[in-house]
Amino acid sequence: MKYMKLGSKPDAFQKEGSDIRFVATELATDIVISIGDVKFYLHKFPLLSKSSRLQRLVASSSEEKSDEVDISDIPGGPSAFEICAKFCYGMIVTLNAYNVLATRCAAEYLEMFETIDKGNLIYKIDVFLTSSVFRTWKDSIIVLQSTKSLLPWCENLKVINHCIDSIATKASIDPSEVEWSYTYNRRKLPSENGIDSHWNGVRKQPVVPNDWWVEDLCELEVDLYKRVIMAIKAKGRIPAVVIGEALRAYAYRRLLVSLEDAVSNGVDCTKRRAALDAILFLLPTEEGSVSCGFLLKLLRAACLLEPGESHHSDLIKRIGTHLDGASVSDLLIPVNADENSVYNIDLIMAIVDEFMSQNSDNGKEKFQDDDEIVEVENVSVSVTPVPSTSKLAVAKLIDGYLAEIAKDPNLPLPKLMALAEMASSLPRPTHDGLYRAIDMYLKEHPSLSKSEKKKLCGLMDCKQLSQDACMHAVQNERLPLRVVVQVLFFEQVRASVASAGSDPSVELPSTVRSLLPRENGNSIGSSRSAATTITEEECGVPTSSDINSLRSMRLANNSGGSERSSGSSDMNKNGDDKCASGKPKGMLMPKKILSKLWSGKTNAGENSSSDTSESPGSVNPDEVKSTQSRITRHSVS
């Protein structure tokens, strides 16, 4: 920090209670300066020789036959006037970034201009500010912080503009030219500490990060911070991603920390609302400048602070563009305390709808010909469209979100299904995520009716469940019987495909081939959509012709193709469904499987709410294997 000392005489002030007295060695004090409850007993001549305002005030008080002058409205108060008075007496005064602005405003109030005395206080302070304070990074920030209590004097003196321009200029220079100290407590890369992966024993000069200035500016109040960031953006030298990082750091410091506790405890959130408004106003529009997670945190804050629907709609549009970069925890936005549900699902549905509208593909391409836009059918003969990674990521995200909100006991089934159906067209490698969400909802809502369970299970396509999910589903007593039968049938179809692949002489019937899933995750044939409601006739149970087709096929296993005994294990100890030869191992024929399931499910009850079964992804495969005997607990000879 820079200091400036003025004068050469020793300090002759002494304080007595609320009074500050000057010890007069030659002349008796003949004027009293009153500032609130503080009084200064001083001589007239040193003050009047440098202050035009005091000349007028003393003349006015003399006419009224009073030796007291009241200047309680002086900016900076008694401490600032004390420095000015000491300067008038020629005493040593020390100026620094903390008191220089208050002293400058007080000198302006006292009218200590060059026209009154050569080398007066205003001139000396202006030289100090220009040559020292405004050239120092942290001093400029300290001075800018001190302007809040000195309005409107600082605005009239253009000090705020000078501070802002100084800070913005320093923040916009090339980081390699930064030679002053700054605050940077975040974890740095090895190269930023002067050590890289190819360090040859010679330590290099530490590299200054591009966002070196971010943390120091977090000390500013909202209105000043907004003006500084606007000045930095106006210079056009800082990348948008660095601006976004600065706003993120400021949001965590001034907005997001303990926000939920503050709202729930009724704490005044005026400053937080102002911070939210400023951050949303300053958000850069460039692609990738801020993360989707940060935008969702801002949306969560907006919902808690209720600044207005305009903020919601703007954020929803931006989040919908980058939804593939979000996490499930980011989407768990709570609702207001007066609602029954735990999470704000309507908000997420609006975001998903925005994403779907921005990524809709009608199979048409546009090109411009003679200033006219023409739409042409995008026909692909042999090339299978590959789903974009963003759509795959969003599908996985929505499945995970469905599994989390399914734990809410007050979540109505129509709302869960509405969100799932919005994302039903998104490509999924498997439907395991949907199955996990369905199983979680069945577990938390055991009172669902039979028809509601069927509607819920209609969200997933059993043909697209992985082997682990199928193993879990056939033991899941929460699922309707027909869904379990459907899972077993398509698992048998997969075993048939594996057998046909290993034995070229096996030819799959057309009824079986029509049930095989495509490589892109969709089923061949006229199978129902993954989000279609299941009815008794449409639940996907294999027909008699399908079963006869499977019977006619040669399914080989280790024992030479004969059916396995009902008491034998369905899987080997490694959990693999194939033997060393690559052929299906332990796959029961449909007739025996269906017989066992019908008898087993009848005894167990279709609406069982046993919690011994957990969704795939949260279950140890060894535990699944150890309970596999539940499938074949009713033998059929």
C-alpha positions in Angstrom: 0.0 0.0 0.0 1.2 3.5 -0.9 1.6 6.2 1.8 2.0 10.0 1.6 3.2 12.2 4.4 2.5 15.9 4.4 4.0 18.6 6.7 7.0 18.5 9.1 5.8 19.5 12.6 5.0 17.0 15.3 1.4 16.1 16.1 0.0 18.7 18.6 -3.6 17.3 18.9 -4.8 15.7 22.0 -8.2 14.1 22.6 -10.3 14.7 25.7 -13.4 12.6 25.7 -15.4 13.6 22.7 -13.4 16.8 22.2 -10.2 17.1 20.2 -8.0 20.0 21.3 -5.0 21.6 19.7 -2.3 22.6 22.2 -1.6 26.3 21.4 2.0 27.3 22.3 1.9 30.8 21.1 -1.7 32.0 20.6 -4.9 31.1 22.4 -7.5 29.2 20.5 -10.0 31.5 19.0 -12.3 29.3 17.0 -14.3 26.1 17.7 -15.1 23.7 14.8 -18.1 21.5 15.6 -18.8 18.2 13.8 -21.6 16.4 15.5 -20.6 15.8 19.1 -16.9 16.3 18.3 -15.4 19.8 18.8 -12.0 21.1 17.5 -10.5 24.1 19.4 -8.2 25.7 16.8 -6.7 29.0 15.6 -8.3 30.9 12.8 -5.3 32.0 10.8 -3.9 28.5 9.7 -7.4 27.4 8.7 -8.5 30.5 6.9 -5.3 30.7 4.9 -6.1 27.5 3.1 -9.9 27.1 3.2 -12.3 29.4 1.3 -15.4 27.8 3.0 -14.1 28.4 6.5 -13.4 32.0 5.6 -17.1 32.6 4.8 -18.3 30.6 7.8 -16.1 32.4 10.2 -17.1 35.7 8.8 -20.8 34.8 9.2 -20.2 33.5 12.8 -18.4 36.8 13.7 -21.4 38.8 12.7 -23.5 36.6 15.0 -20.9 37.1 17.8 -20.2 33.4 18.0 -16.8 31.6 18.0 -18.3 28.2 16.9 -18.6 27.0 13.4 -20.7 23.9 12.7 -19.7 21.8 9.7 -21.4 18.5 10.6 -22.2 17.8 6.9 -18.5 17.6 5.9 -17.8 14.3 4.0 -15.6 11.9 5.9 -16.6 13.2 9.3 -14.2 14.3 12.1 -11.3 12.0 11.0 -11.2 13.6 7.5 -11.4 17.1 8.9 -8.6 16.3 11.4 -6.2 15.5 8.5 -7.2 18.7 6.7 -6.6 20.7 9.9 -3.2 19.1 10.5 -2.3 20.0 7.0 -3.3 23.6 7.6 -1.0 23.7 10.6 1.9 22.2 8.7 1.9 18.9 10.7 2.8 15.5 9.3 -0.3 13.6 8.0 -0.2 10.2 6.4 -2.5 9.4 3.5 -3.2 5.8 2.2 -5.8 4.0 0.2 -8.2 3.9 3.2 -8.3 7.6 4.1 -7.2 9.4 0.9 -10.7 9.6 -0.7 -12.4 10.8 2.5 -9.7 13.4 2.9 -10.1 14.4 -0.8 -13.8 14.9 -0.4 -13.3 16.9 2.9 -10.8 19.1 1.2 -13.3 19.7 -1.6 -15.9 20.6 1.0 -13.5 23.1 2.6 -12.6 24.5 -0.8 -8.8 24.0 -0.3 -8.0 25.1 -3.9 -4.8 26.3 -5.5 -6.4 29.8 -5.9 -6.3 30.1 -2.1 -2.8 28.9 -1.4 -0.1 27.4 -3.7 0.4 23.7 -3.1 -2.9 23.3 -1.3 -4.3 19.9 -0.1 -6.5 19.2 -3.1 -3.6 19.5 -5.6 -1.4 17.3 -3.5 -4.0 14.6 -3.1 -4.8 14.6 -6.8 -1.1 14.1 -7.6 -1.0 11.2 -5.0 -4.1 9.5 -6.5 -2.8 9.8 -10.1 0.8 8.9 -9.6 0.4 6.2 -6.9 -3.1 4.9 -6.0 -4.6 4.5 -9.4 -1.4 2.7 -10.5 -1.8 0.0 -7.8 -4.1 -2.9 -8.2 -5.3 -3.5 -4.7 -5.2 0.2 -3.7 -7.6 1.0 -6.6 -10.0 -1.6 -5.3 -9.8 -0.3 -1.7 -10.4 3.2 -2.8 -13.4 2.1 -4.9 -14.8 0.3 -1.9 -14.6 3.5 0.2 -16.7 5.5 -2.3 -20.0 4.1 -1.0 -20.0 6.2 2.1 -18.9 9.3 0.3 -21.7 9.7 -2.3 -22.4 11.9 -4.1 -19.1 13.7 -3.6 -17.2 10.8 -5.3 -19.4 10.9 -8.4 -19.0 14.6 -8.8 -15.3 14.4 -8.4 -15.2 11.5 -11.0 -13.2 9.4 -8.6 -15.3 6.4 -9.1 -14.9 6.5 -12.9 -11.1 6.8 -12.4 -11.0 3.8 -10.1 -13.2 1.7 -12.4 -11.1 2.5 -15.4 -7.9 1.8 -13.5 -9.2 -1.7 -12.4 -10.6 -2.6 -15.8 -7.4 -1.6 -17.6 -5.2 -3.7 -15.2 -7.6 -6.7 -15.5 -7.5 -6.5 -19.3 -3.7 -6.6 -19.8 -1.9 -9.7 -20.9 -1.4 -11.9 -17.8 2.4 -12.2 -18.6 2.7 -8.5 -17.9 1.1 -8.7 -14.4 3.8 -7.7 -11.8 1.7 -6.8 -8.8 0.3 -9.0 -6.1 -3.2 -10.4 -6.3 -5.4 -12.9 -4.5 -5.7 -16.4 -5.9 -6.6 -19.2 -3.5 -8.0 -21.7 -6.0 -6.1 -24.8 -7.0 -3.7 -24.1 -9.8 -2.3 -26.3 -12.5 1.3 -27.4 -12.2 2.2 -25.1 -15.0 0.7 -22.2 -13.2 3.0 -22.9 -10.3 6.1 -22.8 -12.5 6.4 -26.6 -12.7 5.3 -28.5 -15.8 5.4 -32.2 -16.7 8.7 -31.7 -18.5 10.5 -29.9 -15.7 14.2 -30.2 -16.2 15.3 -29.0 -12.8 15.3 -25.3 -13.6 12.3 -23.6 -11.9 10.5 -21.3 -14.3 8.7 -18.1 -13.4 5.2 -18.9 -12.2 2.6 -18.4 -14.9 -0.2 -15.9 -14.1 -3.6 -17.4 -14.8 -6.0 -15.7 -17.1 -8.5 -15.2 -14.2 -6.0 -13.8 -11.7 -8.2 -10.8 -10.9 -11.5 -12.7 -10.2 -11.2 -13.1 -6.4 -10.1 -9.6 -5.6 -13.2 -8.1 -7.4 -15.5 -10.3 -5.2 -14.9 -7.8 -2.4 -16.9 -5.1 -4.2 -20.5 -4.4 -3.6 -23.0 -5.4 -6.2 -23.5 -2.0 -7.9 -19.7 -1.3 -8.1 -19.0 -4.8 -9.2 -21.5 -4.5 -12.0 -19.9 -1.3 -13.3 -16.4 -2.8 -13.2 -17.4 -6.0 -15.1 -19.2 -3.8 -17.7 -16.0 -1.7 -18.1 -13.9 -4.9 -18.5 -16.3 -6.3 -21.1 -16.3 -3.0 -23.0 -12.5 -3.2 -23.4 -13.0 -6.5 -25.3 -9.8 -8.1 -24.3 -11.0 -10.7 -21.8 -12.4 -14.0 -23.1 -16.1 -14.7 -22.3 -15.2 -17.9 -20.4 -13.1 -15.8 -18.0 -16.0 -13.4 -17.5 -18.2 -16.4 -16.8 -15.7 -17.7 -14.2 -15.7 -14.2 -12.6 -19.5 -14.2 -12.3 -19.4 -17.8 -10.9 -17.0 -16.8 -8.2 -19.0 -13.7 -7.3 -22.2 -15.7 -7.2 -20.7 -18.2 -4.7 -19.5 -15.4 -2.6 -22.5 -13.0 -2.6 -25.5 -15.1 -3.7 -25.4 -18.9 -3.3 -23.7 -19.3 0.1 -26.3 -20.3 2.7 -29.1 -19.1 0.4 -31.6 -21.8 1.4 -31.0 -21.2 5.1 -31.4 -17.5 4.7 -34.7 -17.8 2.9 -36.1 -20.4 5.3 -35.1 -18.3 8.3 -36.7 -15.1 6.9 -33.4 -13.2 6.6 -33.5 -10.1 4.4 -32.3 -11.1 1.0 -32.3 -7.7 -0.7 -28.6 -7.8 -1.4 -28.9 -11.4 -2.7 -31.6 -10.3 -5.1 -29.5 -7.5 -6.3 -26.6 -9.8 -6.8 -28.8 -12.2 -8.8 -30.1 -9.4 -11.0 -26.5 -8.2 -11.7 -25.1 -11.6 -12.5 -28.0 -12.4 -14.9 -27.5 -9.0 -16.6 -23.7 -9.6 -17.0 -23.9 -13.2 -18.2 -22.0 -13.5 -21.5 -23.9 -14.9 -24.4 -21.0 -16.7 -26.0 -21.2 -20.5 -26.4 -19.5 -22.3 -23.5 -18.9 -19.2 -21.5 -20.8 -20.6 -18.4 -21.6 -24.1 -17.5 -25.0 -25.6 -17.4 -24.6 -26.5 -13.8 -24.0 -22.9 -12.9 -27.0 -21.8 -14.9 -29.1 -24.3 -13.0 -27.8 -23.0 -9.7 -28.8 -19.5 -10.7 -32.3 -20.8 -11.7 -32.5 -22.5 -8.3 -31.6 -19.2 -6.6 -34.2 -17.4 -8.8 -36.9 -19.8 -7.6 -36.0 -19.2 -4.0 -35.8 -15.5 -4.2 -38.7 -15.2 -6.7 -37.3 -12.3 -8.7 -39.8 -12.7 -11.5 -40.8 -15.0 -14.3 -38.7 -13.2 -16.8 -35.6 -14.5 -15.1 -37.0 -18.0 -15.2 -37.8 -18.0 -18.9 -34.4 -16.5 -19.9 -32.5 -19.1 -17.9 -34.7 -22.0 -19.1 -33.8 -21.1 -22.7 -30.1 -21.1 -22.0 -30.2 -24.2 -19.9 -32.2 -26.0 -22.6 -29.3 -25.3 -25.1 -26.7 -26.9 -22.8 -28.8 -29.5 -20.9 -26.4 -32.3 -21.8 -23.8 -30.7 -19.5 -26.0 -30.9 -16.4 -26.0 -33.5 -13.6 -28.9 -35.0 -11.8 -28.1 -33.1 -8.6 -28.3 -29.8 -10.5 -31.9 -30.7 -11.6 -33.1 -31.3 -8.0 -34.6 -27.9 -7.6 -36.9 -27.7 -4.5 -40.4 -26.3 -4.7 -41.9 -23.7 -2.4 -42.7 -24.7 1.1 -46.5 -24.5 0.4 -46.4 -27.3 -2.1 -46.7 -31.0 -1.4 -44.0 -32.3 -3.8 -40.3 -32.1 -2.9 -38.9 -31.1 -6.3 -40.0 -28.6 -8.9 -40.8 -31.0 -11.7 -42.7 -28.4 -13.8 -39.5 -26.4 -14.2 -37.5 -29.4 -15.4 -40.3 -30.3 -17.8 -40.0 -26.7 -19.3 -36.3 -27.2 -19.6 -36.6 -30.6 -21.3 -39.3 -29.2 -23.6 -36.9 -26.4 -24.6 -34.1 -28.9 -25.3 -36.4 -31.1 -27.4 -37.7 -28.1 -29.4 -34.1 -26.9 -30.1 -33.0 -30.4 -31.1 -36.0 -31.5 -33.1 -35.2 -33.1 -36.4 -38.0 -33.5 -38.9 -35.8 -35.3 -41.4 -35.4 -32.3 -43.6 -32.4 -30.2 -44.7 -32.5 -26.6 -45.7 -30.4 -24.8 -48.3 -30.6 -21.4 -49.9 -31.1 -21.0 -53.6 -31.6 -17.6 -55.3 -32.5 -16.0 -52.0 -35.1 -18.6 -51.3 -35.0 -21.2 -48.6 -35.9 -24.6 -49.8 -36.7 -27.7 -47.6 -35.6 -31.0 -49.0 -36.3 -34.5 -47.7 -33.2 -36.0 -46.1 -33.4 -39.5 -47.5 -30.8 -42.0 -46.2 -30.8 -45.4 -47.9 -28.0 -47.4 -46.3 -26.6 -45.2 -43.5 -28.2 -45.6 -40.1 -28.3 -42.2 -38.3 -26.1 -42.2 -35.2 -27.7 -40.5 -32.2 -25.9 -37.3 -31.1 -23.9 -37.5 -27.9 -25.9 -34.6 -26.4 -29.2 -36.5 -26.9 -27.7 -39.7 -25.3 -26.4 -37.6 -22.4 -29.8 -36.0 -21.9 -31.6 -39.3 -22.0 -29.3 -40.7 -19.3 -29.8 -37.5 -17.3 -33.6 -37.7 -17.4 -33.6 -41.3 -16.5 -31.4 -40.5 -13.4 -33.7 -37.6 -12.5 -36.8 -39.8 -12.8 -35.2 -42.3 -10.4 -34.5 -39.5 -7.9 -38.0 -37.9 -8.0 -39.6 -41.4 -7.8 -38.5 -41.5 -4.2 -41.0 -38.7 -3.4 -44.0 -40.3 -1.8 -46.2 -37.4 -2.9 -45.2 -37.5 -6.5 -48.3 -38.1 -8.7 -48.0 -40.8 -11.3 -49.2 -38.6 -14.2 -46.5 -36.0 -13.6 -43.8 -38.7 -13.6 -45.1 -40.2 -16.8 -45.5 -36.8 -18.5 -41.8 -36.1 -18.0 -40.8 -39.6 -19.1 -42.9 -39.3 -22.3 -41.4 -36.0 -23.2 -38.0 -37.7 -23.4 -39.3 -40.9 -24.9 -38.0 -40.1 -28.4 -34.4 -39.7 -27.1 -32.0 -42.5 -28.0 -31.0 -44.9 -25.2 -28.6 -47.8 -25.5 -30.7 -49.6 -22.9 -33.8 -48.9 -20.8 -32.1 -49.9 -17.6 -32.4 -46.3 -16.3 -36.1 -46.2 -17.0 -36.5 -49.6 -15.3 -34.7 -48.3 -12.2 -37.0 -45.3 -12.0 -40.1 -47.5 -12.4 -38.9 -50.0 -9.8 -38.1 -47.1 -7.4 -41.6 -45.6 -7.9 -43.2 -49.0 -7.3 -41.3 -49.4 -4.1 -42.2 -46.0 -2.8 -45.9 -46.3 -3.9 -47.0 -49.8 -3.0 -50.7 -48.8 -3.2 -50.8 -48.4 -7.0 -53.6 -50.2 -8.7 -53.1 -52.9 -11.3 -53.9 -50.5 -14.2 -51.5 -47.8 -12.8 -48.7 -50.4 -12.6 -49.3 -51.3 -16.2 -49.2 -47.7 -17.3 -46.0 -47.1 -15.4 -44.3 -50.2 -16.8 -45.3 -49.0 -20.3 -42.6 -46.4 -20.1 -39.9 -49.0 -20.8 -39.3 -51.4 -23.6 -38.5 -54.8 -22.2 -36.6 -55.7 -25.4 -34.0 -53.0 -24.5 -33.2 -54.2 -21.0 -29.6 -55.4 -20.4 -29.0 -58.9 -19.1 -28.5 -57.7 -15.5 -31.7 -55.7 -15.6 -33.5 -58.8 -16.9 -32.1 -60.9 -14.2 -33.3 -58.4 -11.7 -36.8 -57.9 -13.3 -37.7 -61.6 -13.3 -37.2 -61.7 -9.5 -38.9 -58.4 -8.9 -42.3 -59.1 -7.2 -43.3 -55.5 -7.5 -43.6 -55.8 -11.3 -46.9 -57.1 -12.9 -46.8 -60.7 -13.9 -47.2 -60.0 -17.6 -44.1 -57.7 -17.6 -42.0 -60.4 -16.1 -43.2 -62.9 -18.7 -42.4 -60.4 -21.4 -38.9 -59.9 -20.0 -38.3 -63.7 -19.9 -39.6 -64.1 -23.5 -37.3 -61.5 -24.9 -34.4 -62.9 -22.9 -35.2 -66.3 -24.6 -35.2 -64.5 -28.0 -31.7 -63.2 -27.3 -30.5 -66.7 -26.4 -32.0 -67.9 -29.7 -30.1 -65.2 -31.5 -26.9 -66.2 -29.8 -27.4 -69.8 -30.7 -28.1 -68.9 -34.3 -25.0 -66.8 -34.5 -22.9 -69.7 -33.3 -24.6 -72.3 -35.5 -25.1 -71.1 -39.2 -27.5 -74.0 -39.7 -30.1 -72.5 -37.4 -32.5 -70.2 -39.2 -34.5 -67.7 -37.1 -38.3 -67.7 -37.8 -39.7 -64.4 -39.0 -41.8 -64.0 -35.9 -38.6 -64.1 -33.8 -36.5 -61.8 -36.1 -39.3 -59.2 -36.0 -38.8 -58.9 -32.2 -35.0 -58.3 -32.3 -33.8 -54.8 -31.3 -32.1 -52.7 -33.8 -28.5 -51.7 -33.3 -29.6 -48.1 -32.7 -31.7 -49.0 -29.8 -35.1 -49.4 -31.5 -37.0 -52.6 -32.1 -37.6 -54.0 -35.6 -41.2 -54.4 -36.6 -44.3 -52.8 -35.2 -43.6 -53.0 -31.5 -45.1 -50.3 -29.3 -43.3 -47.2 -28.3 -41.4 -47.2 -25.1 -43.8 -44.6 -23.6 -47.1 -46.3 -24.7 -49.5 -47.5 -22.1 -49.7 -51.3 -21.7 -53.1 -53.0 -21.9 -54.0 -56.6 -21.2 -53.7 -57.3 -25.0 -50.6 -55.1 -25.7 -48.4 -56.0 -22.8 -46.0 -57.9 -25.1 -46.7 -61.4 -23.9 -45.5 -63.9 -26.5 -48.2 -65.5 -28.6 -48.6 -69.3 -29.2 -47.0 -68.9 -32.6 -44.0 -67.2 -31.1 -43.5 -70.0 -28.6 -44.0 -72.7 -31.3 -41.3 -70.9 -33.3 -38.9 -71.1 -30.4 -39.7 -74.7 -29.8 -38.8 -75.6 -33.3 -35.3 -74.0 -32.9 -32.3 -76.0 -31.9 -31.0 -74.5 -28.6 -27.7 -76.1 -27.7 -26.2 -76.1 -24.2 -23.5 -78.0 -22.4 -25.5 -81.2 -22.0 -26.0 -81.5 -25.7 -29.2 -79.4 -26.1 -31.5 -81.1 -23.6 -33.5 -79.0 -21.2 -31.9 -78.2 -17.8 -33.4 -79.6 -14.7 -35.6 -77.2 -12.7 -33.4 -77.6 -9.7 -30.1 -76.6 -11.5 -28.7 -73.1 -11.3 -29.6 -70.7 -14.2 -26.2 -69.0 -14.3 -22.6 -70.0 -13.8 -20.5 -68.6 -10.9 -19.2 -65.7 -12.9 -22.7 -64.4 -13.8 -22.2 -65.1 -17.5 -25.0 -66.5 -19.6 -22.8 -68.3 -22.0 -20.5 -71.3 -21.7 -17.0 -71.5 -23.0 -18.1 -72.5 -26.4 -20.1 -69.3 -26.8 -23.6 -71.1 -26.8 -26.4 -70.3 -24.4 -26.1 -72.0 -21.0 -28.9 -72.8 -18.7 -31.7 -71.1 -20.7 -35.0 -72.6 -19.9 -37.6 -73.3 -22.6 -40.5 -70.9 -22.6 -43.2 -73.4 -21.7 -41.4 -74.5 -18.5 -40.6 -70.9 -17.6 -44.1 -69.6 -18.1 -45.5 -72.5 -16.1 -43.3 -71.7 -13.2 -44.0 -68.0 -13.3 -47.8 -68.5 -13.4 -47.7 -70.7 -10.4 -45.0 -68.7 -8.6 -46.7 -65.3 -9.1 -50.1 -66.7 -8.2 -48.7 -67.8 -4.8 -46.6 -64.7 -4.2 -49.3 -62.2 -5.1 -49.0 -59.7 -7.9 -49.1 -56.6 -5.7 -46.3 -57.7 -3.3 -44.3 -54.8 -2.0 -41.2 -56.7 -0.8 -38.2 -54.5 -0.5 -35.6 -57.3 -0.9 -35.2 -56.4 -4.5 -33.3 -53.3 -5.6 -32.9 -51.6 -8.9 -30.0 -52.5 -11.2 -27.0 -50.3 -10.6 -27.5 -50.4 -6.8 -27.4 -54.2 -6.3 -24.4 -56.5 -6.0 -24.6 -59.0 -8.8 -23.6 -61.7 -6.4 -26.7 -61.0 -4.3 -28.8 -61.4 -7.4 -27.2 -64.7 -8.2 -27.8 -66.0 -4.7 -31.5 -65.4 -5.0 -31.8 -66.9 -8.5 -33.5 -69.9 -7.1 -36.7 -67.8 -6.6 -37.3 -68.2 -10.4 -37.4 -72.0 -10.3 -38.9 -72.5 -6.9 -42.0 -74.3 -8.4 -40.9 -77.3 -10.4 -42.9 -78.7 -13.3 -42.3 -82.2 -14.3 
